[in-house]
Amino acid sequence: MARPLRIEYPNAFYHITFRGNERRPIFRSKGDYERLLETPRANLQRTLHYLYTSYTNYFNAKTQRVCHLFQGRYRAILVERDVYALELSALFILIL
């Protein structure tokens, strides 16, 4: 079965989720959480490829690991900016 196409357009708002390899945590400190991502152009796939690579390099250097960090593909859900963003930010604050 083919993967569904990702919808990308300028200034879109997405809820992005990743899973750590072997379901292990991919954040070890509060500083790891504080990395913001915004894509003003329709280039979500390119941006997340860069994020996968750069964050894995950062995490592996910090924790002295040598392996891939993420399991499988990321999930990107296109959401309404106002309503869903408020719910996500409230949930994020509760997690911290």
N, C-alpha and C positions, 0 to 999 in steps of 0.2 A: 504494500500500500504506500502510495506517495505521500510525502509530507505536505501539509497544507501551506499555501503561500502566506508569507508574512505581509501584513499591510503596513506600508511605510509612507509617510508623507511629512512635510515640514511642520515643526512645532507640535507633533503628536505627543500624547502623554501615555506612557506604558507602565504597567506593573511587571517588572522583570524578576524572575525567580531562577535561582541556580541551585543545584544540589552538589554538595561536596562529594568527592570520590569516596566510595565505601560509606557514604552518609556521614562522614566526619565533618566537624566544624571547619568553615573556611575563614572565620574571623576569630582572632585570639585576643584582641584588645579593643578598647573603645575607639582608638585611632583608626583601626581597620574599618570600622563601620562608617567613619566620617569621610567617605569618598563619594562625592556627588557626580551625577552623570546627566548631561543634557545634550540632546542632539537637535539643534535648530534646523538642520537639513534632513532630508529623507535618506539617512544613511545608518539606520539602526544596526543592520547586520555588520557593516564595516566597523562601527564603533564598538560593538560587543566583541568582535574578534580581537580588536586591540585591547579591550578590557581583560578578556580571558588571558591573553598572552602576558600583558604587563603585570596584572595582579598576581598571576601564578609565579612569575619571576620574582616579584617583590616578596611574596609569601614564602617561597622556597628559600630565598636568600636569608630572610629573617629567621626562619625555623630550621635552617640547615637541612632541607629536604631535597631530594632529586626524584621527582615523579610528577604526574599530572595531578591537578588539584580538583578539577570539576568532573562530575560524572554526567555523561550524556550532554544533551542540548539544553540550552536555556529556554524558558517559557516567557513569551512576551504577550501580554494581554493589553489590547488597546482599551483605554478607559476614558471616561469623562473627567475632564480636568478638575472641576469644582467638587462634586459630591464624593467621588471615590478617592480623590487625593486627600481630602479631609479625613476620611476613615483610615486610610493607610498611614497618614502621619500620626494619628492618635494611637494606632496599633504599634507603630515604630517607637513612640515615646514610652509605651507600656513595657516593651521588650527591654529597653535600656534601663 
